[in-house]
Amino acid sequence: MGKAKTGVDRRTPTIADVAARAEVSLSTVSRVMNGSTTVDAALAERVREAALALGYSASPLARSLVLGKTQTLAVVVPDLGNPTFQGALRGLSDGASEKGYHVLVADSHERAADERELAIEARRRCDGIVLCAPRMPAEELDEILPLLAPVVVINRDPGRADVPSVFADYRSGLTQMLQHVYDLGHRHLVYLEGSENAASNRNRLAAIHEFGATHDDVRIDVVPGGVGFEDGYSAAQSVVGTGATAAIAFNDLAAMGLLNALTEQGVRVPQDVSITGFDDIPFARYTTPPLTTAAVPVEELGAQAWERVWALLNGRTPAYNLSFGPLVVARGSTGPAPAA
């Protein structure tokens, strides 16, 4: 016996069904569903009504093929485990999602040598790309940027008028931090530096050299560090060995590692040594003691990067390059210099 027909058609409606119901061509339906403004308003309304009645929605893949776009943006970050880059990614992703864009994230794991191929491969799969604090050398960055267009750079000056950038002014931020501990009476400081490939580390070193040149009564040592908790933890002996009364870490994660190690060794913070970080990640206020740091609006950096890449994707002139000045947030990890 044959199966009884229910009279209900449960198959997924197609673009052909919409065209038949609206009595228009397939190309007209395609243009309407892809947002074209060249279709007569009455016809377009008829197509939309037909699509709504049938429960039809355009396939994202089909739409991408028609438009020649993937509706995807690539973002290359040096370390996705760092809350600073997570914050920038959040601001960027929020803006992208409002425009129907997805974000593809590639993590270089702080390996500058991998960034070039990683960026090129990610760009092949997407409509545009954002490089977040790229670590590659300046010559290499300059060479690769034209291959990645449309491209926007976060926290690095690309040195090109055709590539928008948004960044935090780490040089002025560290100068403020140096002034903060100087005002507390500290005259022997130590800087726990970050990755030598990071432009923001070079900006911090420039601030240190400038501050030292204008303050004859200050000694500032520089010791190798890194960008993670374990880097700060491992550097504790080097920091203690300098005899400095205030330690300025490259970022909050390194500062937290240093704070933990010094506490284990019986070094009191801030009575014996003051410690500062940088970035004001969400955990900074919950350390013991709470960490003095410099606040950077990382989510806004991401949001502003999206605004610029969106303009490029639509053939518009992006907004001017934008620099944010970090602000010192004084907490319990810094205090007056101990008596000699």
Secondary structure by P-SEA (a helix, b strand, c coil): ccccccccccccccaaaaaaaacccaaaaaaaaaccccccaaaaaaaaaaaaaacccccaaaaaaaaccccbbbbbbcccccaaaaaaaaaaaaaaaaabbbbbbbbccccccaaaaaaaaaaaaccccccccccccaaaaaacccccccbbbcccccccccccccccaaaaaaaaaaaaaaaacccbbbbbccccccaaaaaaaaaaaaaaaacccbbbbbbbbcccaaaaaaaaaaaaaacccbbbcccaaaaaaaaaaaaaacccccccbbbbbccccccccccccccbbbbbaaaaaaaaaaaaaaaaaaccccccbbbbbbbbbbcccccccccc
